[in-house]
Amino acid sequence: MKEKTIENQIKTYLSSLGGYVLKGDNNNISGTPDIICCLRSKFIAIEVKLPNQAPRLNQINNISNIRKSQGVAFYATS
């Protein structure tokens, strides 16, 4: 399975719940999560990885900074 397939599945799911979903890494800022979503007044950021991959340090730092700002952020492999 490709990372893009997982990403599209997650975006479709979030949209089906009524979320406003954006492609997060279109802003050319290194380490920005792949998916940015607003769902039920929550800011959600998701970095998508294949099951055998881990996020890079700059991705981990961005996830941490989002959490410090009381957003929901994590990486997903499926």
N, C-alpha and C positions, 0 to 999 in steps of 0.2 A: 504494500500500500504506500502511496506517495503522501508526503506531508501536506500537499495541497488538498488531497482528498479528505484528510482528517479535518483540515481547516474549513473546507466547504461544508462538511457535515455539522461541525460545531456552529458555524454561522447560520445554517438553515435551522438548526434546533433553536438557537437563541431568537431568531426572527419569528419562529412559530410560537414562542412564548410572549411575543409582543415587544421584543427588544429592538432598539435602534442600533444597528450593527455597522461598523466601519472596518475597512482594511487598515490596520494600525501602522504598518511599516511604509505607507505611502509618503510619509513626511521627511524621508531621507535622514532621520536621526537614528544613528546606530543603536541597536538594542531595544528599539521600541517594540512592544509586543505585537504579534501578528493580527490579533483581533482586539478591537476596542468596542465596547458595548455599553449602552445605558439601558438598564432593565429594572423597572420598579424602583426608580430613584437611586439606584446603585450604579456606580462606575465600576465596570468590569474590564479587566485586561487579561488576555490569554496569549501566552507564547506557545506555539504548537511545535512539537518535536515528534520525530519517529520514536517508537518504543526503545530503540537502542541508543538514542542520543540524549544528551543533557544540555541545558541552556548554557550559553557562554557567560562569562563574568559580567559583561555589560548588560546582558539580559537579566541576570540575577539581580544586579544593582537596580535596574528599572523596576522590577517586580517589588523589591524591597521599598523603594521610594514611593511607589503607588500605595503600598500597604501602610506606610507611615502617614500618608495623606488620607487614610481611612477608606481607600478604594479596595476593591477585591481584585487580587492579581495572583496568577499562578501559571504553571506550565502544564500542558496536557499532552498526552501521548495517544489518546484514543477518545 
